[in-house]
Amino acid sequence: MVMKTPGIQWRGTERMCQSNQNMSNVIVNKRGADRVRAGHLWIYRSDVLDASAAAGGSIVTVLDKQRNFIGQALFSDRSEISLRLVTLV
């Protein structure tokens, strides 16, 4: 079963994210993306590359360096655990 997520454009098996006007994007490094793809639901602050547009407490779109959709998460600007995933691909 393939779940479609708002703001995501699907082309075959390739997923490209189009920014949702109401949701900020957060870019994570390869280690953070790989950890989520292995089943972990947290991303640590050290794995976040760019969260400049995100406000603490907001739900954000999580992308890897190549701008592939990873999921949506609650963002914390104060905790060592910066992202807590609520949806996954």
Backbone bond lengths (Angstrom), bond angles and torsions (degrees), N, CA, C in turn:
res aa  C-N    CA-C-N  psi(-1)  N-CA   C-N-CA  omega(-1)  CA-C   N-CA-C  phi
1 M - - - 1.441 - - 1.523 108.78 -
2 V 1.296 117.69 129.23 1.457 123.22 177.68 1.511 108.57 -103.88
3 M 1.332 115.81 123.78 1.457 119.82 177.97 1.513 108.39 -96.59
4 K 1.307 116.86 129.86 1.462 122.06 177.01 1.523 108.47 -91.15
5 T 1.304 116.13 134.12 1.445 121.96 -179.51 1.520 109.13 -110.63
6 P 1.334 117.96 133.71 1.461 119.89 178.36 1.522 110.89 -55.76
7 G 1.335 116.49 139.45 1.445 121.04 178.75 1.513 113.99 89.28
8 I 1.341 117.07 -1.78 1.458 120.78 -178.37 1.519 108.84 -111.04
9 Q 1.313 115.30 131.63 1.461 120.81 177.66 1.528 107.34 -101.27
10 W 1.324 117.19 125.55 1.463 122.32 -177.07 1.519 109.40 -103.14
11 R 1.341 116.30 128.20 1.457 122.88 175.04 1.518 107.11 -129.60
12 G 1.301 117.89 97.03 1.459 120.01 -176.71 1.511 109.18 61.23
13 T 1.334 116.99 -127.43 1.463 120.02 178.46 1.515 112.04 -92.66
14 E 1.326 117.64 -6.66 1.462 121.77 -179.60 1.520 109.62 -83.43
15 R 1.338 116.00 133.45 1.463 121.07 178.34 1.514 108.74 -114.38
16 M 1.290 116.40 123.47 1.456 121.17 176.55 1.521 107.63 -121.12
17 C 1.296 116.61 134.56 1.454 120.55 -177.59 1.522 110.80 -91.33
18 Q 1.312 114.64 133.58 1.449 121.53 169.82 1.519 105.95 -110.39
19 S 1.296 117.14 127.48 1.452 121.05 -175.35 1.518 111.78 -56.28
20 N 1.294 115.52 133.10 1.447 122.47 172.51 1.526 106.08 -85.06
21 Q 1.318 117.86 131.75 1.462 121.34 -175.58 1.518 112.66 -59.55
22 N 1.328 118.08 -27.65 1.452 121.36 -176.20 1.521 113.36 -95.34
23 M 1.324 117.81 -2.14 1.453 120.55 -173.73 1.525 110.72 -130.19
24 S 1.323 116.74 131.21 1.460 121.58 177.79 1.519 110.14 -79.90
25 N 1.330 116.23 153.15 1.453 121.82 175.19 1.517 109.72 -97.12
26 V 1.333 115.87 141.33 1.457 122.53 172.56 1.523 106.36 -122.88
27 I 1.337 116.22 130.05 1.457 122.04 -179.49 1.524 108.47 -100.68
28 V 1.341 116.67 132.28 1.459 121.45 179.28 1.530 109.91 -118.16
29 N 1.322 115.42 158.13 1.463 119.89 179.97 1.535 110.90 -79.43
30 K 1.313 115.90 177.46 1.465 121.96 -176.38 1.525 111.18 -61.24
31 R 1.326 117.64 -41.67 1.461 120.95 -179.73 1.535 111.21 -59.83
32 G 1.340 116.77 -45.62 1.460 120.13 178.81 1.515 112.10 -64.89
33 A 1.341 116.94 -42.93 1.469 120.84 179.01 1.520 111.06 -63.98
34 D 1.330 116.70 -43.92 1.473 120.33 179.96 1.522 111.30 -64.25
35 R 1.322 116.71 -37.45 1.468 120.61 179.47 1.532 110.37 -62.72
36 V 1.329 117.54 -43.40 1.469 120.73 178.62 1.526 110.22 -65.54
37 R 1.316 116.79 -43.26 1.467 120.54 -179.63 1.526 112.03 -64.67
38 A 1.335 116.63 -21.29 1.469 121.24 176.47 1.527 111.94 -86.84
39 G 1.350 117.13 -3.49 1.459 120.22 174.78 1.513 116.41 115.21
40 H 1.331 119.32 -5.63 1.462 121.21 178.19 1.526 109.40 -75.69
41 L 1.318 115.76 146.19 1.463 120.51 -176.39 1.525 113.27 -107.63
42 W 1.345 117.54 5.90 1.453 121.35 178.83 1.513 109.78 -120.13
43 I 1.325 116.33 147.14 1.461 121.88 171.18 1.521 106.47 -126.49
44 Y 1.325 115.29 128.22 1.456 121.52 -176.99 1.524 111.88 -81.71
45 R 1.315 115.94 155.79 1.464 122.68 -179.11 1.529 111.84 -54.49
46 S 1.323 117.32 -36.14 1.467 120.83 -178.81 1.529 112.71 -66.60
47 D 1.336 117.60 -16.71 1.468 121.87 179.44 1.529 112.69 -96.92
48 V 1.322 117.89 -2.08 1.463 122.06 179.93 1.529 108.99 -89.33
49 L 1.334 116.08 122.97 1.456 121.24 179.51 1.524 112.28 -89.87
50 D 1.345 116.71 -39.53 1.462 120.17 -177.96 1.521 109.93 -149.36
51 A 1.315 115.14 116.72 1.462 121.69 175.40 1.520 109.45 -132.01
52 S 1.317 115.93 27.53 1.462 120.74 -173.34 1.528 113.85 -63.14
53 A 1.332 117.20 -27.63 1.464 120.13 -178.11 1.528 112.65 -92.61
54 A 1.325 117.53 -4.44 1.469 121.03 -173.67 1.526 111.33 -92.34
55 A 1.311 115.38 140.21 1.467 122.01 175.34 1.524 108.61 -101.67
56 G 1.315 116.52 141.76 1.458 120.83 177.46 1.523 111.23 -55.73
57 G 1.331 116.34 135.30 1.459 121.86 179.44 1.513 114.80 87.56
58 S 1.334 117.67 -3.36 1.466 119.89 -178.03 1.531 111.21 -91.39
59 I 1.314 115.14 160.90 1.456 121.63 172.28 1.521 106.82 -89.63
60 V 1.340 115.96 130.36 1.459 121.55 -175.50 1.524 110.35 -125.34
61 T 1.326 115.54 159.93 1.452 122.09 171.63 1.527 107.19 -89.96
62 V 1.327 116.53 128.38 1.461 121.63 -178.69 1.522 108.72 -101.29
63 L 1.341 115.97 126.91 1.457 122.80 -178.85 1.519 109.56 -126.56
64 D 1.358 115.97 151.99 1.460 118.56 172.10 1.528 109.08 -85.81
65 K 1.332 117.35 -178.78 1.467 120.96 -176.63 1.523 113.02 -60.13
66 Q 1.331 116.79 -28.32 1.460 121.04 179.92 1.531 111.67 -87.70
67 R 1.335 116.21 7.80 1.472 124.16 178.66 1.531 112.22 69.08
68 N 1.327 117.23 26.02 1.468 121.46 172.16 1.518 108.77 -82.24
69 F 1.314 115.36 138.55 1.459 122.28 -179.06 1.523 109.93 -67.64
70 I 1.335 116.25 129.58 1.462 122.05 175.45 1.515 110.08 -105.91
71 G 1.319 116.98 -41.94 1.461 120.95 -179.14 1.519 110.45 167.95
72 Q 1.311 114.38 -167.87 1.457 121.39 175.29 1.518 106.72 -121.03
73 A 1.331 115.71 145.10 1.462 119.49 -173.58 1.513 111.55 -146.06
74 L 1.320 114.99 158.71 1.461 121.57 168.56 1.516 106.89 -82.21
75 F 1.331 117.11 129.93 1.449 122.19 -177.11 1.524 110.91 -101.74
76 S 1.333 115.75 134.32 1.460 121.39 173.98 1.520 108.89 -120.04
77 D 1.305 116.20 127.67 1.460 120.46 176.83 1.527 111.37 -93.65
78 R 1.331 117.44 3.64 1.461 121.63 -177.67 1.529 113.53 -117.02
79 S 1.305 117.40 -27.83 1.460 121.60 -174.75 1.527 111.68 -89.09
80 E 1.323 116.54 154.22 1.462 121.65 172.42 1.530 109.91 -66.02
81 I 1.339 116.42 -28.21 1.470 121.58 172.52 1.522 105.84 -89.86
82 S 1.327 116.32 98.18 1.464 120.87 -173.62 1.511 113.22 -78.35
83 L 1.334 117.02 -33.02 1.459 120.59 -175.72 1.517 110.39 -129.22
84 R 1.335 115.71 129.17 1.458 122.50 174.38 1.518 106.67 -116.80
85 L 1.325 115.75 109.19 1.466 121.00 -173.85 1.519 111.55 -66.53
86 V 1.330 115.39 136.27 1.469 121.88 175.36 1.511 111.47 -116.11
87 T 1.347 118.09 -20.96 1.461 122.49 173.00 1.528 107.65 -138.03
88 L 1.315 116.02 152.47 1.465 122.76 179.57 1.512 108.60 -133.31
89 V 1.333 115.13 160.91 1.470 120.04 172.97 1.497 107.53 -78.65
